[in-house]
Amino acid sequence: MASAASTLERNTGFENSPMTPAIGAELSGINLSEDLDEHVIANIRQSLLDHKVIFFRDQHLTPEQLLRFASRFGELEIHPATPKDQPNPEILRIEHGPKSKGQENMWHSDVTWRTEPSLGSVLSAVEIPAVGGDTLFANMNLAFENLPEDIRTKIVDMTAVHDIARVFAKRLGKKPEELHDKYPPVEHPLVRTHPETGLPALYVNAAFTSQIVGMDRQESDSLLATLYRASANPEIQCRFRWSQGAIAFWDNRASQHFAASDYFPARRIMQRATIKGDRPYFKANR
């Protein structure tokens, strides 16, 4: 990480400060509202690969600027929770306050219910509480590596079902069957190979994973509970305290996140742009 950070500083003029040995770095000395050149974008992408999640302070991006920055890393997707008449459909507005307690307080990776889940998400702080509302991130490569060897060996050839209805049937007021018509449950490997780094990462989450294929429900639930606990180790995490105008950009292929909902009834408003990814796979030999 140190060599990657020094390269970024030397070649781009912005600083890269790791948050923990395991995950996270804050990039400073850069203005994301500008039309950044390809060299800078390439170095930001490398920092994302190195640290799994990167942060920027004092950006205060308009929705259009947020979309322009996120689109430099790939095509953007539209979330089904986005209102159909919204001016910028690629932006998912996440708003909680006195009438809506935060519901993102579980470890998860975004939209794993898609056949091709997202590459990453760019989240912008529009309004934050005076205290609370932090987001935690976990390195899922280390979550996998820290598992006992017998479990690692057991799960690399397994797949699990991911289902949008587990979370969004209630939130969108729809029956699971309605959601499944457009977003049927999909199978993904329990361990995915990162398409750019080649590193294996644990790829199940309590939000969207419903069952391991080929196991009865009790056995599946037991193993999944063990795998879910792997992200809860503070030694593979970082915790980001938001400030007005801050940006977090995380790699959904290599990390999970947990949005602490400890600020109720205060308001917290965020805007998210999500970059399309590819179908997860596992490859034994890097």
Disulfide bonds with the S-S distance in Angstrom:
none
